[in-house]
């Protein structure tokens, strides 16, 4: 081997760099262990300890040293499935941005196009492109995007803006740029909010041009708080309010009008027309006995006062909102109240003894109703944009509050606003994201200086978050959480333990087999494998890549594929030795292009292609799996080809006793002569039957168990205190949610995987919290002393409650499904083209793709036939697509090894018919094929048994795929090749060989 010294130098250098990079991970883990021991089970104490030593030097290398913060930033990053924490994908509302750019245009074509774009959004289509398509279809040239009432408005005029002479194509470019700028602004706002939140190693990134932003917060535990922090638009507004006596007549008239439609005639009682106060008193008493004929007032829990019109149950807000939106109800407003805007406060607990829950005698949670003084443009008296600084503080009563300082313009408007409120004895509502936080009166005259305070039923954490979002600024549009994953730290630790066990066992089994089969050469392959793992982890640590649970699966698979190149080389060397060559000549030939290198390159190129496609189309942990796989391919090629060769060359110079086998295995698969082509009729029939049965089950009988990745929904992994009946839980939750809820046992009988599609098409933090509350209330009877916070949020040592939760919105699930289809089809198309170029005959590509298609259908069929009764989950999700693509890559591996030998024999002087040549190709490569497959099966079985419940279905798909792929490369790919080569070409080949 030439340049052996250079290779040694780079190998040593690479090893030292890898050890250097991984040293930060070892030190960081050691410090975390010390912090955990110091804090006990108190996560806040642990976090404070780590914060306190952030600038303390914890690593000294002699020539330099590092603080804990520096070490922490250089360590190998763990994904949420290993670290625990929260992962969300936010969709910035392009619809809101367009409305803002058009100054909330009332143009019917514009607004219909917005609605059509929302309704007809397809997978992998951006909202903006669908809007432009809808506008073209709706306008039909009658109105232009550059119309003054749409985008050629005052705010968009000027350099780089829109003028009325522009064509639609020109306006589209401007709008696209403006939308991109708004999304960039949203990204910066979210970045600032997260940086101030205090989570270690947060990750935030824009996802292409989709308007989506990925946020990962390792170690975060307070689920609802973080979702509010991320999803809150932070649109602060100051509104003047109506007093209850000013709006009371409208409420009475609205209640009377609603009786005509909301109260059945048979239930209507004769009630004397009374004053608002009397009706409100009745409504208050109705907590004990409702009258049933006052649609509005029967829902009042307690009377209001001042700006508060009344207290209502949170569950009734949607119904009351629908009442106030009705034209026949709004027309009852007085002329000067026509633009009144009805809004709610955040939920609060009523301490009044007369407003107790009848069943539990506990305080009732309620929201306050306000009527704001709106205008034709629906604009507040003052915008929150004037706030220059916000701080969390405490009010005069010692309760948490937020103080604000305004700029000079804001201070002036605030002085006028408070002066008017003082003179009129009225109130000013402080509204954030359409929720009233407080509505104070002004008792001491106009407030000068621009300083104000937001008070309400806050805790300290809420005031910190509120000050944070106000300082970071408001989002240019709403940010809806369309996908989220919450993983508890205890579950993450279990995943690490499972991954470690499976990795070590997989490594040991591969090493044992290599030594058993190849003897001393097997030891060389094992040393190369060990170095390969060091390089792989070193690269991941050096470039800041994230290690996930599927990534660990990728590493375990790398253990199998890392020795693949060694197997191909060793088997070729054995053939050369049998032909009488010396060890040196045999090694030289086996490492040559016409020896093993061409097969190795072809096989690994197919791996790289499928891995790259998986990385492009995958998201989250699947990207981690693909990345690990790709890095593993590169490092394993380097160590297998170059590092193992160094040891082999040293043996040649020294003892020269390598035989690439042991006494037991030296004659295995030698002189093997099975007629694979002769049995093709039987294998065709068998495979056809399997294909027909699979397709029938998929399309007509069982279908496939599509997971939430493909159809949208929410999934919870819930641990109970005792074993439960999944069917009973399913029925109870279905009744609580009012829609079917699926509950399946996950591992043990006290752990369930719960899936629901309840309100999955609706976005918003309030919806997410509503789902969590419903789940808790329905399941709380199964827990002795578990609060909502302990049930929902994650914390160290958590044993029961929600251990993991995920949400996939309807829009992103469509994208995932579309990406999955393109990934599988794209992988097959790319491999077809590569093989056609490499082998220069389309028949090779057709044989390979026929085998791959057979494997995919076979695996899908197994999943369709078995998912209803298997003891583990067999869902169609991103993990399954990753498994399918992996199967495609490894199925190609075996097929390419055989095809390379066919090509070699055709170029050479092998005698016999074309079928004889193909049979000889299969038989002489059988040891390679079976050894490679056996390595994969060993490591996959290890992962299947020890890798953890969450990836068992994923591993099972690959396990079945590898077994079927081995079969198809022998009994499908080569027979298809034989059957598609023309008779004339076969005769030409046979004449050439037999004449020679």
ZABA-481631 format. One record per residue (C-alpha): residue in three letters; x, y, z. Coordinates in pm, whole numbers, plus 50000, padded with zeros to 5 digits. Example, Ala and Ser with C-alpha at 12.3 -4.5 7.8 and 13.67 -1.06 7.14 Angstrom:
BEGIN
ALA512304955050780/SER513674989450714/
// end
This chain:
BEGIN
UNK500005000050000/UNK501445033449894/UNK501595063750127/UNK501305040850431/UNK503165066150646/UNK500795094150548/UNK497775072550632/UNK499265063950973/UNK499905100751038/UNK496345110750955/UNK494895081351150/UNK496865091051463/UNK496025127951417/UNK492345119951363/UNK492305097551673/UNK493905124751888/UNK491435150851763/UNK488545127351834/UNK489785120252188/UNK490255157752241/UNK486725165552127/UNK485165137352329/UNK487035147752644/UNK484635177152679/UNK481705152952685/UNK483285131352957/UNK484075161853173/UNK480625177553122/UNK478915144853216/UNK481075142553527/UNK480115177753638/UNK476425170253574/UNK476685138953788/UNK478185159554069/UNK475395185254035/UNK472735158254043/UNK474265142754354/UNK474465176854521/UNK470855186254436/UNK469225152954514/UNK465855152554339/UNK465585190554318/UNK465995201053949/UNK465975238254035/UNK468805233254282/UNK470715213454020/UNK470285241153762/UNK471415267654011/UNK474485247054094/UNK475435243853727/UNK474815281153672/UNK477015289553971/UNK480025270353832/UNK479565282453474/UNK482795302653486/UNK484755278253702/UNK487625260253524/UNK486845222953515/UNK489265210153247/UNK493015216353236/UNK494945201852942/UNK498285216353045/UNK498555240352753/UNK495055254852803/UNK492045251853031/UNK488265254752998/UNK485375266453215/UNK482245245753260/UNK480315267953017/UNK482995262752753/UNK483085225352814/UNK479285223552801/UNK479195241252465/UNK481755217052316/UNK480255184352441/UNK478495158952220/UNK474925171152195/UNK472185146552285/UNK468765148052121/UNK465605152552322/UNK464855115352313/UNK468075110452513/UNK468315142752711/UNK464645149452774/UNK463085183052697/UNK460765199552448/UNK460895201252070/UNK458405222451874/UNK457955233551517/UNK456275267451493/UNK454405278651183/UNK454615316251139/UNK451235326450997/UNK451935339150647/UNK448225347150629/UNK448645372250915/UNK451705387150745/UNK449805391850418/UNK446905408050602/UNK449325431850768/UNK451055440350439/UNK447645447450285/UNK446575468850583/UNK443765443950657/UNK442255449950315/UNK438515443950280/UNK438865435249911/UNK436695404049853/UNK439085388249601/UNK441995392449842/UNK440125377750138/UNK438665348949936/UNK442145340649814/UNK443405339750172/UNK440575316050266/UNK441135293949960/UNK444875291650028/UNK444105280050382/UNK441525254450270/UNK443525240149979/UNK447015238850129/UNK448825207550007/UNK451875188750125/UNK455145206450040/UNK453285237249909/UNK453905270150085/UNK450975291350192/UNK452315320349986/UNK452415300349661/UNK448875287649722/UNK447715323449787/UNK449175335649458/UNK447525306349275/UNK444185313649442/UNK444445350849365/UNK445065343748995/UNK442055320448987/UNK439745343949176/UNK440705377149016/UNK440815364948654/UNK442475397948571/UNK439725419048729/UNK441945431449012/UNK445705432949051/UNK447925426449348/UNK449215461849293/UNK445755476249356/UNK445835505249606/UNK443325486549821/UNK445615456149843/UNK449415459249832/UNK449995493249669/UNK449085509949998/UNK450955537650174/UNK452965514650401/UNK454385494550105/UNK455165523849878/UNK458645537449826/UNK461925521749721/UNK461715484049713/UNK457985485349768/UNK454865482149553/UNK453375507949317/UNK450115504949125/UNK451875501348787/UNK453545468148878/UNK452465435148727/UNK451355406648953/UNK454675388748891/UNK456615419349008/UNK454435423149317/UNK454895386449402/UNK458665391449422/UNK458225421049658/UNK455705402849878/UNK457915371949895/UNK460805393550013/UNK458605410750271/UNK457295377550400/UNK460865364350429/UNK461815395650624/UNK458875390450860/UNK459825354150920/UNK463415364750986/UNK462075390251233/UNK460015363051403/UNK463095341051420/UNK465075368651594/UNK462245375551841/UNK461975338751930/UNK465755336151959/UNK465795365052207/UNK462935350252411/UNK464675316552433/UNK468055331452520/UNK466465349052816/UNK464575318352928/UNK467725301553058/UNK467635267152897/UNK471065251752835/UNK472075245252475/UNK468855256352303/UNK468595250351930/UNK466515272651703/UNK466605271851325/UNK464495281551027/UNK463285252350816/UNK463925263150458/UNK461365286950310/UNK458355270650473/UNK457815297750733/UNK458505271551000/UNK460915274751288/UNK462305245451484/UNK462935250851853/UNK464635224752073/UNK464985230552446/UNK466935202052608/UNK466185197452974/UNK463105220052967/UNK460355206653191/UNK457455231353226/UNK455445222452915/UNK452585247452927/UNK454835276453029/UNK457235270752740/UNK454455267152486/UNK453005300452602/UNK456435316352580/UNK456915304452222/UNK453375308152092/UNK452555342052243/UNK452515369251981/UNK453275395352253/UNK450925420752098/UNK450435445152383/UNK447545469852358/UNK445825495452581/UNK442045498752540/UNK439425520252704/UNK436585499152845/UNK432845501852892/UNK431515499753246/UNK428895473853336/UNK426195500153367/UNK427005513053016/UNK426735479152846/UNK424065464053074/UNK421035471952855/UNK422685454352563/UNK423285423152773/UNK419635422352885/UNK418375426952530/UNK420825400852399/UNK419655375952660/UNK416015381552557/UNK416815378252187/UNK418755345852245/UNK415735329952414/UNK414045327652074/UNK416725304651935/UNK418495289152234/UNK415595279552465/UNK413065252952363/UNK409465264752388/UNK408495235852613/UNK411195246252861/UNK410505283652859/UNK409105296853182/UNK407295329653236/UNK409805353153389/UNK409045389253464/UNK411215413653276/UNK413655425653532/UNK416575448553560/UNK420085437353473/UNK421005436253840/UNK418135412653918/UNK418985390253628/UNK422605389553733/UNK421535380554086/UNK419485352053946/UNK422495341553743/UNK424615341154056/UNK422055319954234/UNK421975296753934/UNK425205280654052/UNK422875262054283/UNK419785258754061/UNK419785271053704/UNK416555284653565/UNK417325272353212/UNK415665300353021/UNK418365327353021/UNK420925316652755/UNK423395343752850/UNK422815350253219/UNK422505313653318/UNK426175310153228/UNK427295337553469/UNK429055323053774/UNK429305355853962/UNK428405392453908/UNK430895416653768/UNK431715451953874/UNK433235482453708/UNK434685470853372/UNK434005433853448/UNK430655423253296/UNK430625389853475/UNK432535358053557/UNK432065327953331/UNK433355292253311/UNK436225288853058/UNK434315261252875/UNK431475285752798/UNK433605312552630/UNK433305297552280/UNK429495296952299/UNK429285332452429/UNK431705344452161/UNK429425329051899/UNK426445347652051/UNK428185381452029/UNK429205375351667/UNK425635370951547/UNK424395400551338/UNK420975400051507/UNK422695403051847/UNK425265429751754/UNK422535451651610/UNK421205455251966/UNK424265475752064/UNK423695512952101/UNK424905534651813/UNK428025546552000/UNK428795510652104/UNK428585495251758/UNK432295486651746/UNK432475472152098/UNK434945443552125/UNK434235415752376/UNK437315399052524/UNK438205376752819/UNK440725376953099/UNK443085348153172/UNK441515321453396/UNK441465329553767/UNK440175312054077/UNK437125328154244/UNK437505329554622/UNK433885339854683/UNK432255313954920/UNK428985315954723/UNK430695304254403/UNK431825269154492/UNK431645237754283/UNK428565218654404/UNK430155184054374/UNK433645190554507/UNK433035221954719/UNK436255236054568/UNK436795271454439/UNK435645276054080/UNK437975286853800/UNK436495314753588/UNK437295341253331/UNK436145377453330/UNK434255393053040/UNK435145428352924/UNK433745451452657/UNK436435473052496/UNK435765505752318/UNK436605496251961/UNK436645516151638/UNK435945510151269/UNK439595499851218/UNK439585478251534/UNK442605496951669/UNK443355502452040/UNK443725535852211/UNK447455529352233/UNK449765502252097/UNK452375483752302/UNK455015493452047/UNK455725523852267/UNK457095501852548/UNK460885504552566/UNK461575483852874/UNK459755458653093/UNK460765443253425/UNK459255417653655/UNK458535433353993/UNK455985433454277/UNK453015456754320/UNK452055476054636/UNK450315445154775/UNK453485424354730/UNK452065404654438/UNK454085397054121/UNK453665423653850/UNK455365437653540/UNK456475473953525/UNK456825491453186/UNK458555522553061/UNK457285539852745/UNK459015562452494/UNK458265599652479/UNK455435595952227/UNK453885568352431/UNK454255588052752/UNK452315616752598/UNK449465594552476/UNK449445575852809/UNK449075608752998/UNK446115618552779/UNK444545584052813/UNK444875582453192/UNK443655618453221/UNK440485609753032/UNK439965578453244/UNK440355599253563/UNK437865625353449/UNK435275599553335/UNK435885575453625/UNK436525548453361/UNK439045520553319/UNK441955511453088/UNK442365474852991/UNK445885461952941/UNK445545435052675/UNK448235410552565/UNK447505387352273/UNK443775394652302/UNK443655385752673/UNK442925411952939/UNK445535410253214/UNK444205439253419/UNK441845468753380/UNK442755494453644/UNK440975527053708/UNK442855560153753/UNK442345576054094/UNK445115601954116/UNK444915621653792/UNK446835618453462/UNK449975596853479/UNK453035614653340/UNK456435600253258/UNK455235569753065/UNK455595544353346/UNK452885518553402/UNK452355484653560/UNK450595452553463/UNK449035434453756/UNK446825403853780/UNK446785368153909/UNK450455361653821/UNK453105339753972/UNK456775349553963/UNK457565327653660/UNK454735343553460/UNK455915378953526/UNK459455369253423/UNK458145354253098/UNK455875384053033/UNK458725408753081/UNK460865386552859/UNK458445386252565/UNK457755423652595/UNK461465431652583/UNK462065407352295/UNK459315424352098/UNK456145411351937/UNK456055385751662/UNK455055399651321/UNK452415372351300/UNK451015344651515/UNK453285314651571/UNK451245282651591/UNK452755250751728/UNK452085225551450/UNK454375198251583/UNK455735191951929/UNK457475164752125/UNK457915163852500/UNK460275137952649/UNK460815133253020/UNK464405130453148/UNK463715096353304/UNK462565083552965/UNK465655098552806/UNK467895080653056/UNK466095047952985/UNK466755053552614/UNK470465059752683/UNK470675027952890/UNK468905007552621/UNK471075022452348/UNK474275016152543/UNK473384979952615/UNK472424972752254/UNK475544990352122/UNK477944971352347/UNK476264937852280/UNK476144944451907/UNK479824953751907/UNK480814922552101/UNK478744899051883/UNK480214913351563/UNK483724910551704/UNK483194874551816/UNK481814864251477/UNK484654880951284/UNK487284862851495/UNK485384829951472/UNK485054831851094/UNK488264849550983/UNK490704842251265/UNK493574866951299/UNK492224888051011/UNK489034891351215/UNK491044907251498/UNK492404932651250/UNK488864940551137/UNK487794944851502/UNK490614969251574/UNK489574989051268/UNK485974987751393/UNK486975001451734/UNK488855029851569/UNK485845035651344/UNK483605041751647/UNK486145066251791/UNK486245085451462/UNK482445085151430/UNK481865100051777/UNK484765123951729/UNK483265138051409/UNK479855142051572/UNK481375160451868/UNK483625182051647/UNK480825194751424/UNK478165197951692/UNK475935170651551/UNK473145157551773/UNK473005121551891/UNK469475107051897/UNK468015073051982/UNK467585064451612/UNK471125077951577/UNK472295051551824/UNK470465026351605/UNK472465040451314/UNK475685035251508/UNK474734999351586/UNK473984994051216/UNK477375009151139/UNK478884981051344/UNK477424956851092/UNK478284976750781/UNK481764986550904/UNK482944950550864/UNK481124947050530/UNK484094960350335/UNK486424937450532/UNK484214907750450/UNK484284915750076/UNK488084920150083/UNK488714889150294/UNK486494867050079/UNK488274879249767/UNK491654872649928/UNK490594836850010/UNK489664831449644/UNK493054844349532/UNK494824821749782/UNK492894791549654/UNK494134799449304/UNK497694795049426/UNK498774831149478/UNK501024841049765/UNK499604860450058/UNK501134892949931/UNK499724887549581/UNK496324877449715/UNK496094908649933/UNK497254930849648/UNK494634916149416/UNK491814917649671/UNK492434954749738/UNK492574962749364/UNK489804978349155/UNK489104945348980/UNK489234927449315/UNK487004940449592/UNK487164978249543/UNK484604980849263/UNK482024960949465/UNK482764981249779/UNK482375014449598/UNK479165004449418/UNK477614990549736/UNK478505020849947/UNK477425046149685/UNK473915031149704/UNK474105034650084/UNK475175070850057/UNK472415078949808/UNK469655064450026/UNK471175080350338/UNK471355114350167/UNK467735112150055/UNK466725102250407/UNK468625132250546/UNK467005156050295/UNK463415144350350/UNK463605134050716/UNK463055156051020/UNK464205155551381/UNK465535121851503/UNK465335107251151/UNK467865132951032/UNK470035121551322/UNK469735085551208/UNK470605094750848/UNK473525116650955/UNK474975089651178/UNK474585064550896/UNK476355087250646/UNK479235095050881/UNK479495058050965/UNK479785048850596/UNK482705072650547/UNK484575063250865/UNK484015025950815/UNK485375027650460/UNK488485045650582/UNK489155021550868/UNK488224989850676/UNK490274997650369/UNK493265016050516/UNK493595007750886/UNK492964970350855/UNK495374970150557/UNK498164983850777/UNK497824954151015/UNK497624929650723/UNK500754943850561/UNK502634940750892/UNK501654904150903/UNK502894898850547/UNK506264913850637/UNK506424893150957/UNK504834858850999/UNK502754858950678/UNK500384833650835/UNK497034849150739/UNK494534825250583/UNK491424847050632/UNK489664817450790/UNK489824793151081/UNK490064755351087/UNK486304753651133/UNK485314778450860/UNK488014773550596/UNK485844751350375/UNK482514768650433/UNK480734777950107/UNK483584764449893/UNK482624744049586/UNK479014753649641/UNK476974747049325/UNK473294754549363/UNK471234762149052/UNK469544794649155/UNK468234801748805/UNK466614767348775/UNK464294774249074/UNK463244808648949/UNK459744796248856/UNK459134785849215/UNK460564818149359/UNK458554838849111/UNK455384820549216/UNK456184824249587/UNK457044861249555/UNK453954867549338/UNK451714851449600/UNK453334871949877/UNK452984903849670/UNK449294897149592/UNK448494888849954/UNK450374919850075/UNK448684943649830/UNK445254928349902/UNK445764933450275/UNK447074968850226/UNK444344981349992/UNK441304959750070/UNK441484942750411/UNK443604956750697/UNK445204987050539/UNK448165001850726/UNK448305015751077/UNK449075051750987/UNK450655070151278/UNK450155106551369/UNK453115115951148/UNK450925108150846/UNK447415117450961/UNK448005142851236/UNK447125139151601/UNK448475138851953/UNK450255109952118/UNK450955105552488/UNK453055079052657/UNK451385075952996/UNK452645055753291/UNK450055045053550/UNK450535035553914/UNK449005001153851/UNK448264979253546/UNK445214991453354/UNK442874978353086/UNK443684996152758/UNK440134990952624/UNK438565006752934/UNK440935036552918/UNK440135040652548/UNK436395041552618/UNK436755066052906/UNK438945089752709/UNK436705087552402/UNK433775098452622/UNK435815126752777/UNK437065140152441/UNK433855133552247/UNK435885117251971/UNK437575082951934/UNK440745079352140/UNK443055049652090/UNK444925034352383/UNK447465006452335/UNK449744988952581/UNK453335000252539/UNK455684974952693/UNK454194968153038/UNK450504967053136/UNK450864999053338/UNK452025019553040/UNK449875030752747/UNK450345048952422/UNK447325071852386/UNK446475087652051/UNK443765113351977/UNK442905136151685/UNK440865159451904/UNK440975194951758/UNK444145186451566/UNK443155210851290/UNK443035239251544/UNK446285255551653/UNK447105275451959/UNK448525271652307/UNK445025272452457/UNK444025241552256/UNK447135222552368/UNK446425231252730/UNK442765221252689/UNK443835186752563/UNK446235182652856/UNK443515192553102/UNK440985168352953/UNK443515140152962/UNK444365147453324/UNK440765150153439/UNK439815117653267/UNK442775098453413/UNK443205115453752/UNK441185088153928/UNK444005063753849/UNK446495084654050/UNK446425088754426/UNK448165122454472/UNK449265136254136/UNK448545172454048/UNK448005185053693/UNK451505199953691/UNK453135167453803/UNK451025147253559/UNK451815169453258/UNK455255184353312/UNK458545165353311/UNK461025163453596/UNK463945141953706/UNK462895108853854/UNK459365110653717/UNK457775076153743/UNK454095081753655/UNK452025104853435/UNK452925117253088/UNK456455105653015/UNK456415116452652/UNK454005136552440/UNK453965146052074/UNK451735165551844/UNK451695166151464/UNK449395192051312/UNK447295184651005/UNK449355207150779/UNK452745192850868/UNK451485156950860/UNK450565162250495/UNK454105174450430/UNK455605144550611/UNK453495120250408/UNK454385137450080/UNK458085138150172/UNK457935101150258/UNK456505091649919/UNK459105112349737/UNK461905098449955/UNK461085062149869/UNK460435068949500/UNK463465091849477/UNK465755065949635/UNK464635039449388/UNK464975063049091/UNK468455075049192/UNK469695039549248/UNK468225028548914/UNK470115056348735/UNK473365049948923/UNK473385012748845/UNK472525019448482/UNK475505042848456/UNK477815019748653/UNK476884987348471/UNK476005004048139/UNK472954981548096/UNK469424989348208/UNK468764952348279/UNK470974954148588/UNK469014984248714/UNK465704967148643/UNK466754935648831/UNK467884956249131/UNK464724977849138/UNK462494947049097/UNK464174932149404/UNK463834964749600/UNK460154969049506/UNK459584932949611/UNK461254939949948/UNK459234971550013/UNK455914954549931/UNK456894924550146/UNK457674946250450/UNK454484966950401/UNK452504934850373/UNK453954920850698/UNK453044953350874/UNK449534953450727/UNK448874917150820/UNK450394918151169/UNK449924952751324/UNK446654943551495/UNK448084915951712/UNK451834921551741/UNK452984930152098/UNK454794961451973/UNK453684990751759/UNK453844987951380/UNK452825022651269/UNK453525040150942/UNK455575070151049/UNK458875087050977/UNK460765059451157/UNK459165033550931/UNK460095053150617/UNK463665055150750/UNK463605017350789/UNK462305012750433/UNK465025034850289/UNK467645016350492/UNK466294983450359/UNK466574997250005/UNK470235005950065/UNK471164972450215/UNK469154952549961/UNK471214970049695/UNK474364959949881/UNK473824922649833/UNK472534926849478/UNK475504948249372/UNK477984922249506/UNK476374895649285/UNK476054918748983/UNK479694929049012/UNK480704892548997/UNK478414887048694/UNK480114916248519/UNK483534903048614/UNK482784868248477/UNK481294882348156/UNK484424903148097/UNK486604873048185/UNK486774838648030/UNK484224818848232/UNK482894790148018/UNK479284778347997/UNK475874792647916/UNK474784826948034/UNK472734810148310/UNK475854790948417/UNK477814823248442/UNK475104839448657/UNK474814808648878/UNK478564807948927/UNK478454845049019/UNK475884838749292/UNK477614807849428/UNK481074823049443/UNK479764853949628/UNK477414834949859/UNK479794836750154/UNK479994874750114/UNK476224878150083/UNK475394856250381/UNK478164869950602/UNK477154905950536/UNK473494898150599/UNK474334878250910/UNK476214907951057/UNK473184929950995/UNK470774904651141/UNK472934900651453/UNK473054937751529/UNK469374943251441/UNK468284914651666/UNK470364930251942/UNK468634963651892/UNK465244946851868/UNK465694929152201/UNK467604955452399/UNK467124988252210/UNK463944999652383/UNK460224999152314/UNK460085031852122/UNK462175019351827/UNK461184982551826/UNK458814986151531/UNK461475006151344/UNK464084978851400/UNK461604951151314/UNK460994966750972/UNK464734967150900/UNK465174931751033/UNK462464917950804/UNK463804939350519/UNK467364926250549/UNK466174889950552/UNK463864895550254/UNK466524916550081/UNK469014887950101/UNK466404864549949/UNK465494888949671/UNK469104895849570/UNK469584858449514/UNK466174847849380/UNK464634879349225/UNK467314903749105/UNK469494878848916/UNK466604859248756/UNK465104892248633/UNK468514901048490/UNK468674867248311/UNK465114870548176/UNK465564906048042/UNK468894901047864/UNK468024894547500/UNK468664860447343/UNK471054875647090/UNK473144891447363/UNK473244858747556/UNK474434840247244/UNK477124866447184/UNK478404862647542/UNK478294824647526/UNK480064823247189/UNK482824845947314/UNK483424825647631/UNK483144790947483/UNK485364799947187/UNK487984812847426/
// end
